[in-house]
Amino acid sequence: MKKYLNSKNIIFLLIMIGMAIAPMFTNPYQLRVLISSELNMIFAMSLNLLMGIGGTVSFGHAAFYSLGAFTTACLWYHLGWTYSTNFIFVILVTGLAGLLLALPMSRVTGRYVTIITLSFAEIVNLILKNWDSVTLGQMGIVGIPNITLFGYRFKTKTQFFYFALIFVLLTYILMNWLVDSKLGRNLKAMRDDSIAAEAMGIKLFPNKVIVLTISAIFAGIAGSLY
């Protein structure tokens, strides 16, 4: 129990309690800001896993956020799928995108990582803006209905707020579990000294691929909620 009663977890718990009671004292605009904060919290935790824990610099992480958002919107617009079905495909699409980016990126270091991630973000941006038949291009997809989850449709922003808050909590728990796992220990060692980590038997390439794929999935989930 003492392991979990550290300052970081206590502060997070207080924030969660504050967020849980916030809808009682907010107007619709403030509630919308709080929802945006929740999505940014999920996105930030995914980026922290990659950069803060893994030590891999990424300037294209927002591309996974946009892939999650457009995958959800396009599946609804073209196929009429509900969110509970779309969510599975968001994980598959963003996970695959993260894997494909990780394969070349994990082989290089320094400035080349920056070039690859920036290029990836711009490629995704251009595809989403110009693939008119799928994404509707510059006009975007409008009129997206409230989330329908296993037959239940969220009718208010407050319901969606608590739904997103659950994702924030789950993301925090999973991220802490990953950090304390063997993968997390490997990532910290690689971040601090990759040469020493490799000399101790830690394989850099598979660990980099795994962490980028996982962080891409969580960024995609944040985009899907958006």
Biotite code that builds the C-alpha atoms (Angstrom):
import biotite.structure as struc

atoms = struc.array([
    struc.Atom([0.000, 0.000, 0.000], chain_id="A", res_id=1, res_name="MET", atom_name="CA", element="C"),
    struc.Atom([2.839, 2.431, 0.856], chain_id="A", res_id=2, res_name="LYS", atom_name="CA", element="C"),
    struc.Atom([4.138, 1.953, -2.674], chain_id="A", res_id=3, res_name="LYS", atom_name="CA", element="C"),
    struc.Atom([1.051, 3.663, -4.078], chain_id="A", res_id=4, res_name="TYR", atom_name="CA", element="C"),
    struc.Atom([0.766, 6.419, -1.458], chain_id="A", res_id=5, res_name="LEU", atom_name="CA", element="C"),
    struc.Atom([3.326, 8.692, -3.062], chain_id="A", res_id=6, res_name="ASN", atom_name="CA", element="C"),
    struc.Atom([2.912, 12.386, -3.827], chain_id="A", res_id=7, res_name="SER", atom_name="CA", element="C"),
    struc.Atom([2.251, 11.804, -7.526], chain_id="A", res_id=8, res_name="LYS", atom_name="CA", element="C"),
    struc.Atom([-0.647, 9.425, -6.948], chain_id="A", res_id=9, res_name="ASN", atom_name="CA", element="C"),
    struc.Atom([-2.120, 11.568, -4.164], chain_id="A", res_id=10, res_name="ILE", atom_name="CA", element="C"),
    struc.Atom([-2.077, 14.659, -6.389], chain_id="A", res_id=11, res_name="ILE", atom_name="CA", element="C"),
    struc.Atom([-3.693, 12.691, -9.226], chain_id="A", res_id=12, res_name="PHE", atom_name="CA", element="C"),
    struc.Atom([-6.373, 11.370, -6.855], chain_id="A", res_id=13, res_name="LEU", atom_name="CA", element="C"),
    struc.Atom([-7.173, 14.907, -5.696], chain_id="A", res_id=14, res_name="LEU", atom_name="CA", element="C"),
    struc.Atom([-7.422, 16.058, -9.302], chain_id="A", res_id=15, res_name="ILE", atom_name="CA", element="C"),
    struc.Atom([-9.800, 13.193, -10.085], chain_id="A", res_id=16, res_name="MET", atom_name="CA", element="C"),
    struc.Atom([-11.991, 14.060, -7.098], chain_id="A", res_id=17, res_name="ILE", atom_name="CA", element="C"),
    struc.Atom([-12.048, 17.700, -8.191], chain_id="A", res_id=18, res_name="GLY", atom_name="CA", element="C"),
    struc.Atom([-12.926, 16.698, -11.756], chain_id="A", res_id=19, res_name="MET", atom_name="CA", element="C"),
    struc.Atom([-15.676, 14.365, -10.535], chain_id="A", res_id=20, res_name="ALA", atom_name="CA", element="C"),
    struc.Atom([-17.533, 17.121, -8.694], chain_id="A", res_id=21, res_name="ILE", atom_name="CA", element="C"),
    struc.Atom([-16.745, 19.890, -11.210], chain_id="A", res_id=22, res_name="ALA", atom_name="CA", element="C"),
    struc.Atom([-19.887, 19.415, -13.383], chain_id="A", res_id=23, res_name="PRO", atom_name="CA", element="C"),
    struc.Atom([-22.018, 20.464, -10.394], chain_id="A", res_id=24, res_name="MET", atom_name="CA", element="C"),
    struc.Atom([-20.474, 23.943, -10.480], chain_id="A", res_id=25, res_name="PHE", atom_name="CA", element="C"),
    struc.Atom([-19.843, 24.583, -14.179], chain_id="A", res_id=26, res_name="THR", atom_name="CA", element="C"),
    struc.Atom([-21.765, 26.003, -17.119], chain_id="A", res_id=27, res_name="ASN", atom_name="CA", element="C"),
    struc.Atom([-21.827, 24.281, -20.565], chain_id="A", res_id=28, res_name="PRO", atom_name="CA", element="C"),
    struc.Atom([-18.788, 26.203, -21.837], chain_id="A", res_id=29, res_name="TYR", atom_name="CA", element="C"),
    struc.Atom([-16.699, 25.363, -18.782], chain_id="A", res_id=30, res_name="GLN", atom_name="CA", element="C"),
    struc.Atom([-17.766, 21.723, -19.046], chain_id="A", res_id=31, res_name="LEU", atom_name="CA", element="C"),
    struc.Atom([-16.568, 21.673, -22.640], chain_id="A", res_id=32, res_name="ARG", atom_name="CA", element="C"),
    struc.Atom([-13.191, 23.033, -21.529], chain_id="A", res_id=33, res_name="VAL", atom_name="CA", element="C"),
    struc.Atom([-12.961, 20.315, -18.872], chain_id="A", res_id=34, res_name="LEU", atom_name="CA", element="C"),
    struc.Atom([-13.706, 17.643, -21.476], chain_id="A", res_id=35, res_name="ILE", atom_name="CA", element="C"),
    struc.Atom([-10.918, 19.023, -23.665], chain_id="A", res_id=36, res_name="SER", atom_name="CA", element="C"),
    struc.Atom([-8.649, 18.875, -20.620], chain_id="A", res_id=37, res_name="SER", atom_name="CA", element="C"),
    struc.Atom([-9.482, 15.187, -20.145], chain_id="A", res_id=38, res_name="GLU", atom_name="CA", element="C"),
    struc.Atom([-8.592, 14.376, -23.743], chain_id="A", res_id=39, res_name="LEU", atom_name="CA", element="C"),
    struc.Atom([-5.353, 16.328, -23.433], chain_id="A", res_id=40, res_name="ASN", atom_name="CA", element="C"),
    struc.Atom([-4.511, 14.421, -20.255], chain_id="A", res_id=41, res_name="MET", atom_name="CA", element="C"),
    struc.Atom([-4.815, 11.107, -22.099], chain_id="A", res_id=42, res_name="ILE", atom_name="CA", element="C"),
    struc.Atom([-2.760, 12.435, -24.999], chain_id="A", res_id=43, res_name="PHE", atom_name="CA", element="C"),
    struc.Atom([-0.103, 13.873, -22.673], chain_id="A", res_id=44, res_name="ALA", atom_name="CA", element="C"),
    struc.Atom([0.260, 10.583, -20.792], chain_id="A", res_id=45, res_name="MET", atom_name="CA", element="C"),
    struc.Atom([0.748, 8.724, -24.072], chain_id="A", res_id=46, res_name="SER", atom_name="CA", element="C"),
    struc.Atom([3.426, 11.209, -25.134], chain_id="A", res_id=47, res_name="LEU", atom_name="CA", element="C"),
    struc.Atom([5.089, 11.032, -21.725], chain_id="A", res_id=48, res_name="ASN", atom_name="CA", element="C"),
    struc.Atom([5.423, 7.262, -22.077], chain_id="A", res_id=49, res_name="LEU", atom_name="CA", element="C"),
    struc.Atom([7.256, 7.743, -25.354], chain_id="A", res_id=50, res_name="LEU", atom_name="CA", element="C"),
    struc.Atom([9.389, 10.798, -24.552], chain_id="A", res_id=51, res_name="MET", atom_name="CA", element="C"),
    struc.Atom([9.551, 11.046, -20.769], chain_id="A", res_id=52, res_name="GLY", atom_name="CA", element="C"),
    struc.Atom([9.997, 7.348, -20.009], chain_id="A", res_id=53, res_name="ILE", atom_name="CA", element="C"),
    struc.Atom([11.315, 6.018, -23.313], chain_id="A", res_id=54, res_name="GLY", atom_name="CA", element="C"),
    struc.Atom([13.458, 9.009, -24.166], chain_id="A", res_id=55, res_name="GLY", atom_name="CA", element="C"),
    struc.Atom([12.347, 8.948, -27.823], chain_id="A", res_id=56, res_name="THR", atom_name="CA", element="C"),
    struc.Atom([11.694, 12.406, -29.249], chain_id="A", res_id=57, res_name="VAL", atom_name="CA", element="C"),
    struc.Atom([8.570, 12.648, -31.400], chain_id="A", res_id=58, res_name="SER", atom_name="CA", element="C"),
    struc.Atom([7.334, 15.740, -33.216], chain_id="A", res_id=59, res_name="PHE", atom_name="CA", element="C"),
    struc.Atom([4.552, 13.883, -34.984], chain_id="A", res_id=60, res_name="GLY", atom_name="CA", element="C"),
    struc.Atom([2.540, 12.406, -32.125], chain_id="A", res_id=61, res_name="HIS", atom_name="CA", element="C"),
    struc.Atom([-0.477, 14.555, -32.971], chain_id="A", res_id=62, res_name="ALA", atom_name="CA", element="C"),
    struc.Atom([-0.827, 12.521, -36.176], chain_id="A", res_id=63, res_name="ALA", atom_name="CA", element="C"),
    struc.Atom([-2.045, 9.543, -34.129], chain_id="A", res_id=64, res_name="PHE", atom_name="CA", element="C"),
    struc.Atom([-4.577, 11.804, -32.418], chain_id="A", res_id=65, res_name="TYR", atom_name="CA", element="C"),
    struc.Atom([-5.931, 12.856, -35.816], chain_id="A", res_id=66, res_name="SER", atom_name="CA", element="C"),
    struc.Atom([-5.974, 9.258, -37.069], chain_id="A", res_id=67, res_name="LEU", atom_name="CA", element="C"),
    struc.Atom([-8.073, 8.237, -34.078], chain_id="A", res_id=68, res_name="GLY", atom_name="CA", element="C"),
    struc.Atom([-10.479, 11.114, -34.643], chain_id="A", res_id=69, res_name="ALA", atom_name="CA", element="C"),
    struc.Atom([-10.881, 10.589, -38.391], chain_id="A", res_id=70, res_name="PHE", atom_name="CA", element="C"),
    struc.Atom([-11.149, 6.801, -38.111], chain_id="A", res_id=71, res_name="THR", atom_name="CA", element="C"),
    struc.Atom([-14.065, 7.207, -35.709], chain_id="A", res_id=72, res_name="THR", atom_name="CA", element="C"),
    struc.Atom([-15.742, 9.913, -37.800], chain_id="A", res_id=73, res_name="ALA", atom_name="CA", element="C"),
    struc.Atom([-15.276, 8.189, -41.171], chain_id="A", res_id=74, res_name="CYS", atom_name="CA", element="C"),
    struc.Atom([-16.586, 4.818, -39.984], chain_id="A", res_id=75, res_name="LEU", atom_name="CA", element="C"),
    struc.Atom([-19.697, 6.553, -38.662], chain_id="A", res_id=76, res_name="TRP", atom_name="CA", element="C"),
    struc.Atom([-20.172, 8.735, -41.759], chain_id="A", res_id=77, res_name="TYR", atom_name="CA", element="C"),
    struc.Atom([-19.635, 6.065, -44.404], chain_id="A", res_id=78, res_name="HIS", atom_name="CA", element="C"),
    struc.Atom([-20.745, 2.871, -42.637], chain_id="A", res_id=79, res_name="LEU", atom_name="CA", element="C"),
    struc.Atom([-22.984, 4.121, -39.825], chain_id="A", res_id=80, res_name="GLY", atom_name="CA", element="C"),
    struc.Atom([-21.018, 2.212, -37.174], chain_id="A", res_id=81, res_name="TRP", atom_name="CA", element="C"),
    struc.Atom([-21.499, 2.998, -33.504], chain_id="A", res_id=82, res_name="THR", atom_name="CA", element="C"),
    struc.Atom([-18.666, 4.034, -31.203], chain_id="A", res_id=83, res_name="TYR", atom_name="CA", element="C"),
    struc.Atom([-18.357, 0.632, -29.535], chain_id="A", res_id=84, res_name="SER", atom_name="CA", element="C"),
    struc.Atom([-17.507, -0.875, -32.946], chain_id="A", res_id=85, res_name="THR", atom_name="CA", element="C"),
    struc.Atom([-15.374, 2.038, -34.111], chain_id="A", res_id=86, res_name="ASN", atom_name="CA", element="C"),
    struc.Atom([-13.242, 1.885, -30.966], chain_id="A", res_id=87, res_name="PHE", atom_name="CA", element="C"),
    struc.Atom([-11.805, -1.508, -31.932], chain_id="A", res_id=88, res_name="ILE", atom_name="CA", element="C"),
    struc.Atom([-10.767, -0.202, -35.346], chain_id="A", res_id=89, res_name="PHE", atom_name="CA", element="C"),
    struc.Atom([-9.234, 2.917, -33.803], chain_id="A", res_id=90, res_name="VAL", atom_name="CA", element="C"),
    struc.Atom([-6.921, 0.691, -31.761], chain_id="A", res_id=91, res_name="ILE", atom_name="CA", element="C"),
    struc.Atom([-6.039, -1.370, -34.850], chain_id="A", res_id=92, res_name="LEU", atom_name="CA", element="C"),
    struc.Atom([-5.440, 1.614, -37.158], chain_id="A", res_id=93, res_name="VAL", atom_name="CA", element="C"),
    struc.Atom([-3.398, 3.713, -34.735], chain_id="A", res_id=94, res_name="THR", atom_name="CA", element="C"),
    struc.Atom([-1.494, 0.676, -33.483], chain_id="A", res_id=95, res_name="GLY", atom_name="CA", element="C"),
    struc.Atom([-0.600, -0.288, -37.058], chain_id="A", res_id=96, res_name="LEU", atom_name="CA", element="C"),
    struc.Atom([0.398, 3.296, -37.866], chain_id="A", res_id=97, res_name="ALA", atom_name="CA", element="C"),
    struc.Atom([2.599, 3.406, -34.769], chain_id="A", res_id=98, res_name="GLY", atom_name="CA", element="C"),
    struc.Atom([4.182, 0.077, -35.713], chain_id="A", res_id=99, res_name="LEU", atom_name="CA", element="C"),
    struc.Atom([4.900, 1.180, -39.289], chain_id="A", res_id=100, res_name="LEU", atom_name="CA", element="C"),
    struc.Atom([6.474, 4.412, -38.039], chain_id="A", res_id=101, res_name="LEU", atom_name="CA", element="C"),
    struc.Atom([8.464, 2.601, -35.356], chain_id="A", res_id=102, res_name="ALA", atom_name="CA", element="C"),
    struc.Atom([10.144, 0.186, -37.769], chain_id="A", res_id=103, res_name="LEU", atom_name="CA", element="C"),
    struc.Atom([12.302, 2.818, -39.535], chain_id="A", res_id=104, res_name="PRO", atom_name="CA", element="C"),
    struc.Atom([12.431, 5.289, -36.626], chain_id="A", res_id=105, res_name="MET", atom_name="CA", element="C"),
    struc.Atom([13.828, 2.775, -34.149], chain_id="A", res_id=106, res_name="SER", atom_name="CA", element="C"),
    struc.Atom([16.859, 2.237, -36.377], chain_id="A", res_id=107, res_name="ARG", atom_name="CA", element="C"),
    struc.Atom([18.023, 5.847, -36.273], chain_id="A", res_id=108, res_name="VAL", atom_name="CA", element="C"),
    struc.Atom([18.942, 8.418, -33.617], chain_id="A", res_id=109, res_name="THR", atom_name="CA", element="C"),
    struc.Atom([19.355, 12.156, -33.144], chain_id="A", res_id=110, res_name="GLY", atom_name="CA", element="C"),
    struc.Atom([18.149, 14.572, -35.794], chain_id="A", res_id=111, res_name="ARG", atom_name="CA", element="C"),
    struc.Atom([16.938, 11.774, -38.057], chain_id="A", res_id=112, res_name="TYR", atom_name="CA", element="C"),
    struc.Atom([14.222, 10.866, -35.546], chain_id="A", res_id=113, res_name="VAL", atom_name="CA", element="C"),
    struc.Atom([12.978, 14.453, -35.720], chain_id="A", res_id=114, res_name="THR", atom_name="CA", element="C"),
    struc.Atom([12.904, 14.370, -39.517], chain_id="A", res_id=115, res_name="ILE", atom_name="CA", element="C"),
    struc.Atom([11.009, 11.073, -39.643], chain_id="A", res_id=116, res_name="ILE", atom_name="CA", element="C"),
    struc.Atom([8.348, 12.081, -37.085], chain_id="A", res_id=117, res_name="THR", atom_name="CA", element="C"),
    struc.Atom([7.808, 15.505, -38.664], chain_id="A", res_id=118, res_name="LEU", atom_name="CA", element="C"),
    struc.Atom([7.526, 13.904, -42.108], chain_id="A", res_id=119, res_name="SER", atom_name="CA", element="C"),
    struc.Atom([5.034, 11.353, -40.821], chain_id="A", res_id=120, res_name="PHE", atom_name="CA", element="C"),
    struc.Atom([2.854, 14.069, -39.288], chain_id="A", res_id=121, res_name="ALA", atom_name="CA", element="C"),
    struc.Atom([2.874, 16.072, -42.518], chain_id="A", res_id=122, res_name="GLU", atom_name="CA", element="C"),
    struc.Atom([2.061, 13.001, -44.631], chain_id="A", res_id=123, res_name="ILE", atom_name="CA", element="C"),
    struc.Atom([-0.949, 12.213, -42.411], chain_id="A", res_id=124, res_name="VAL", atom_name="CA", element="C"),
    struc.Atom([-2.012, 15.871, -42.531], chain_id="A", res_id=125, res_name="ASN", atom_name="CA", element="C"),
    struc.Atom([-1.891, 15.976, -46.332], chain_id="A", res_id=126, res_name="LEU", atom_name="CA", element="C"),
    struc.Atom([-3.794, 12.701, -46.697], chain_id="A", res_id=127, res_name="ILE", atom_name="CA", element="C"),
    struc.Atom([-6.576, 13.802, -44.354], chain_id="A", res_id=128, res_name="LEU", atom_name="CA", element="C"),
    struc.Atom([-6.906, 17.174, -46.073], chain_id="A", res_id=129, res_name="LYS", atom_name="CA", element="C"),
    struc.Atom([-6.877, 15.886, -49.650], chain_id="A", res_id=130, res_name="ASN", atom_name="CA", element="C"),
    struc.Atom([-8.625, 12.503, -49.532], chain_id="A", res_id=131, res_name="TRP", atom_name="CA", element="C"),
    struc.Atom([-11.981, 14.141, -50.214], chain_id="A", res_id=132, res_name="ASP", atom_name="CA", element="C"),
    struc.Atom([-13.919, 10.940, -50.907], chain_id="A", res_id=133, res_name="SER", atom_name="CA", element="C"),
    struc.Atom([-13.165, 9.612, -47.428], chain_id="A", res_id=134, res_name="VAL", atom_name="CA", element="C"),
    struc.Atom([-12.421, 12.505, -45.071], chain_id="A", res_id=135, res_name="THR", atom_name="CA", element="C"),
    struc.Atom([-14.378, 15.186, -47.003], chain_id="A", res_id=136, res_name="LEU", atom_name="CA", element="C"),
    struc.Atom([-11.163, 17.158, -47.239], chain_id="A", res_id=137, res_name="GLY", atom_name="CA", element="C"),
    struc.Atom([-11.021, 20.723, -45.982], chain_id="A", res_id=138, res_name="GLN", atom_name="CA", element="C"),
    struc.Atom([-14.754, 20.749, -45.220], chain_id="A", res_id=139, res_name="MET", atom_name="CA", element="C"),
    struc.Atom([-14.411, 18.062, -42.555], chain_id="A", res_id=140, res_name="GLY", atom_name="CA", element="C"),
    struc.Atom([-17.102, 15.734, -41.232], chain_id="A", res_id=141, res_name="ILE", atom_name="CA", element="C"),
    struc.Atom([-19.903, 17.500, -39.384], chain_id="A", res_id=142, res_name="VAL", atom_name="CA", element="C"),
    struc.Atom([-23.059, 16.389, -37.598], chain_id="A", res_id=143, res_name="GLY", atom_name="CA", element="C"),
    struc.Atom([-21.403, 13.549, -35.692], chain_id="A", res_id=144, res_name="ILE", atom_name="CA", element="C"),
    struc.Atom([-23.962, 12.279, -33.141], chain_id="A", res_id=145, res_name="PRO", atom_name="CA", element="C"),
    struc.Atom([-23.385, 11.606, -29.462], chain_id="A", res_id=146, res_name="ASN", atom_name="CA", element="C"),
    struc.Atom([-21.644, 8.362, -28.565], chain_id="A", res_id=147, res_name="ILE", atom_name="CA", element="C"),
    struc.Atom([-23.696, 5.180, -28.650], chain_id="A", res_id=148, res_name="THR", atom_name="CA", element="C"),
    struc.Atom([-22.082, 2.497, -26.520], chain_id="A", res_id=149, res_name="LEU", atom_name="CA", element="C"),
    struc.Atom([-23.531, -1.030, -26.524], chain_id="A", res_id=150, res_name="PHE", atom_name="CA", element="C"),
    struc.Atom([-26.955, 0.341, -27.410], chain_id="A", res_id=151, res_name="GLY", atom_name="CA", element="C"),
    struc.Atom([-26.923, 3.189, -24.886], chain_id="A", res_id=152, res_name="TYR", atom_name="CA", element="C"),
    struc.Atom([-26.698, 6.706, -26.299], chain_id="A", res_id=153, res_name="ARG", atom_name="CA", element="C"),
    struc.Atom([-25.167, 9.501, -24.236], chain_id="A", res_id=154, res_name="PHE", atom_name="CA", element="C"),
    struc.Atom([-27.655, 12.347, -24.186], chain_id="A", res_id=155, res_name="LYS", atom_name="CA", element="C"),
    struc.Atom([-25.737, 15.050, -22.317], chain_id="A", res_id=156, res_name="THR", atom_name="CA", element="C"),
    struc.Atom([-22.228, 16.498, -22.143], chain_id="A", res_id=157, res_name="LYS", atom_name="CA", element="C"),
    struc.Atom([-22.105, 15.571, -18.470], chain_id="A", res_id=158, res_name="THR", atom_name="CA", element="C"),
    struc.Atom([-22.511, 11.879, -19.293], chain_id="A", res_id=159, res_name="GLN", atom_name="CA", element="C"),
    struc.Atom([-19.704, 12.107, -21.829], chain_id="A", res_id=160, res_name="PHE", atom_name="CA", element="C"),
    struc.Atom([-17.552, 13.989, -19.302], chain_id="A", res_id=161, res_name="PHE", atom_name="CA", element="C"),
    struc.Atom([-17.697, 11.087, -16.858], chain_id="A", res_id=162, res_name="TYR", atom_name="CA", element="C"),
    struc.Atom([-17.159, 8.610, -19.690], chain_id="A", res_id=163, res_name="PHE", atom_name="CA", element="C"),
    struc.Atom([-13.947, 10.420, -20.676], chain_id="A", res_id=164, res_name="ALA", atom_name="CA", element="C"),
    struc.Atom([-12.934, 10.676, -17.012], chain_id="A", res_id=165, res_name="LEU", atom_name="CA", element="C"),
    struc.Atom([-13.005, 6.872, -16.782], chain_id="A", res_id=166, res_name="ILE", atom_name="CA", element="C"),
    struc.Atom([-10.567, 6.746, -19.704], chain_id="A", res_id=167, res_name="PHE", atom_name="CA", element="C"),
    struc.Atom([-8.283, 9.219, -17.946], chain_id="A", res_id=168, res_name="VAL", atom_name="CA", element="C"),
    struc.Atom([-8.236, 7.034, -14.841], chain_id="A", res_id=169, res_name="LEU", atom_name="CA", element="C"),
    struc.Atom([-7.663, 3.823, -16.810], chain_id="A", res_id=170, res_name="LEU", atom_name="CA", element="C"),
    struc.Atom([-4.887, 5.432, -18.840], chain_id="A", res_id=171, res_name="THR", atom_name="CA", element="C"),
    struc.Atom([-3.144, 6.617, -15.677], chain_id="A", res_id=172, res_name="TYR", atom_name="CA", element="C"),
    struc.Atom([-3.359, 3.159, -14.093], chain_id="A", res_id=173, res_name="ILE", atom_name="CA", element="C"),
    struc.Atom([-2.104, 1.394, -17.230], chain_id="A", res_id=174, res_name="LEU", atom_name="CA", element="C"),
    struc.Atom([0.730, 3.872, -17.730], chain_id="A", res_id=175, res_name="MET", atom_name="CA", element="C"),
    struc.Atom([1.926, 3.413, -14.159], chain_id="A", res_id=176, res_name="ASN", atom_name="CA", element="C"),
    struc.Atom([1.732, -0.339, -14.555], chain_id="A", res_id=177, res_name="TRP", atom_name="CA", element="C"),
    struc.Atom([3.806, -0.144, -17.740], chain_id="A", res_id=178, res_name="LEU", atom_name="CA", element="C"),
    struc.Atom([6.395, 2.100, -16.081], chain_id="A", res_id=179, res_name="VAL", atom_name="CA", element="C"),
    struc.Atom([6.780, -0.385, -13.205], chain_id="A", res_id=180, res_name="ASP", atom_name="CA", element="C"),
    struc.Atom([6.948, -3.377, -15.546], chain_id="A", res_id=181, res_name="SER", atom_name="CA", element="C"),
    struc.Atom([10.012, -4.908, -17.200], chain_id="A", res_id=182, res_name="LYS", atom_name="CA", element="C"),
    struc.Atom([9.279, -2.813, -20.289], chain_id="A", res_id=183, res_name="LEU", atom_name="CA", element="C"),
    struc.Atom([9.310, 0.367, -18.218], chain_id="A", res_id=184, res_name="GLY", atom_name="CA", element="C"),
    struc.Atom([12.596, -0.537, -16.560], chain_id="A", res_id=185, res_name="ARG", atom_name="CA", element="C"),
    struc.Atom([14.119, -1.287, -19.963], chain_id="A", res_id=186, res_name="ASN", atom_name="CA", element="C"),
    struc.Atom([12.903, 2.040, -21.334], chain_id="A", res_id=187, res_name="LEU", atom_name="CA", element="C"),
    struc.Atom([14.391, 3.977, -18.424], chain_id="A", res_id=188, res_name="LYS", atom_name="CA", element="C"),
    struc.Atom([17.726, 2.225, -18.897], chain_id="A", res_id=189, res_name="ALA", atom_name="CA", element="C"),
    struc.Atom([17.662, 2.969, -22.635], chain_id="A", res_id=190, res_name="MET", atom_name="CA", element="C"),
    struc.Atom([16.761, 6.599, -21.967], chain_id="A", res_id=191, res_name="ARG", atom_name="CA", element="C"),
    struc.Atom([19.589, 7.116, -19.485], chain_id="A", res_id=192, res_name="ASP", atom_name="CA", element="C"),
    struc.Atom([22.305, 5.298, -21.448], chain_id="A", res_id=193, res_name="ASP", atom_name="CA", element="C"),
    struc.Atom([21.393, 3.268, -24.518], chain_id="A", res_id=194, res_name="SER", atom_name="CA", element="C"),
    struc.Atom([24.901, 1.873, -24.973], chain_id="A", res_id=195, res_name="ILE", atom_name="CA", element="C"),
    struc.Atom([25.079, 0.615, -21.387], chain_id="A", res_id=196, res_name="ALA", atom_name="CA", element="C"),
    struc.Atom([21.538, -0.788, -21.647], chain_id="A", res_id=197, res_name="ALA", atom_name="CA", element="C"),
    struc.Atom([22.435, -2.726, -24.784], chain_id="A", res_id=198, res_name="GLU", atom_name="CA", element="C"),
    struc.Atom([25.606, -3.994, -23.133], chain_id="A", res_id=199, res_name="ALA", atom_name="CA", element="C"),
    struc.Atom([23.442, -5.370, -20.300], chain_id="A", res_id=200, res_name="MET", atom_name="CA", element="C"),
    struc.Atom([21.397, -7.382, -22.778], chain_id="A", res_id=201, res_name="GLY", atom_name="CA", element="C"),
    struc.Atom([18.462, -5.026, -23.381], chain_id="A", res_id=202, res_name="ILE", atom_name="CA", element="C"),
    struc.Atom([17.383, -5.166, -27.016], chain_id="A", res_id=203, res_name="LYS", atom_name="CA", element="C"),
    struc.Atom([16.776, -1.588, -28.114], chain_id="A", res_id=204, res_name="LEU", atom_name="CA", element="C"),
    struc.Atom([14.831, -2.147, -31.328], chain_id="A", res_id=205, res_name="PHE", atom_name="CA", element="C"),
    struc.Atom([11.898, -4.269, -30.040], chain_id="A", res_id=206, res_name="PRO", atom_name="CA", element="C"),
    struc.Atom([11.481, -2.087, -26.950], chain_id="A", res_id=207, res_name="ASN", atom_name="CA", element="C"),
    struc.Atom([11.344, 1.068, -29.074], chain_id="A", res_id=208, res_name="LYS", atom_name="CA", element="C"),
    struc.Atom([8.801, -0.517, -31.403], chain_id="A", res_id=209, res_name="VAL", atom_name="CA", element="C"),
    struc.Atom([6.586, -1.634, -28.513], chain_id="A", res_id=210, res_name="ILE", atom_name="CA", element="C"),
    struc.Atom([6.587, 1.722, -26.713], chain_id="A", res_id=211, res_name="VAL", atom_name="CA", element="C"),
    struc.Atom([5.830, 3.721, -29.868], chain_id="A", res_id=212, res_name="LEU", atom_name="CA", element="C"),
    struc.Atom([2.981, 1.377, -30.780], chain_id="A", res_id=213, res_name="THR", atom_name="CA", element="C"),
    struc.Atom([1.444, 1.571, -27.299], chain_id="A", res_id=214, res_name="ILE", atom_name="CA", element="C"),
    struc.Atom([1.762, 5.361, -27.106], chain_id="A", res_id=215, res_name="SER", atom_name="CA", element="C"),
    struc.Atom([0.226, 5.672, -30.588], chain_id="A", res_id=216, res_name="ALA", atom_name="CA", element="C"),
    struc.Atom([-2.801, 3.621, -29.495], chain_id="A", res_id=217, res_name="ILE", atom_name="CA", element="C"),
    struc.Atom([-3.455, 5.831, -26.463], chain_id="A", res_id=218, res_name="PHE", atom_name="CA", element="C"),
    struc.Atom([-3.054, 8.991, -28.540], chain_id="A", res_id=219, res_name="ALA", atom_name="CA", element="C"),
    struc.Atom([-5.549, 7.500, -31.001], chain_id="A", res_id=220, res_name="GLY", atom_name="CA", element="C"),
    struc.Atom([-7.994, 6.803, -28.175], chain_id="A", res_id=221, res_name="ILE", atom_name="CA", element="C"),
    struc.Atom([-7.825, 10.468, -27.150], chain_id="A", res_id=222, res_name="ALA", atom_name="CA", element="C"),
    struc.Atom([-8.486, 11.474, -30.755], chain_id="A", res_id=223, res_name="GLY", atom_name="CA", element="C"),
    struc.Atom([-11.361, 9.014, -30.999], chain_id="A", res_id=224, res_name="SER", atom_name="CA", element="C"),
    struc.Atom([-13.015, 10.564, -27.929], chain_id="A", res_id=225, res_name="LEU", atom_name="CA", element="C"),
    struc.Atom([-12.564, 13.979, -29.494], chain_id="A", res_id=226, res_name="TYR", atom_name="CA", element="C"),
])
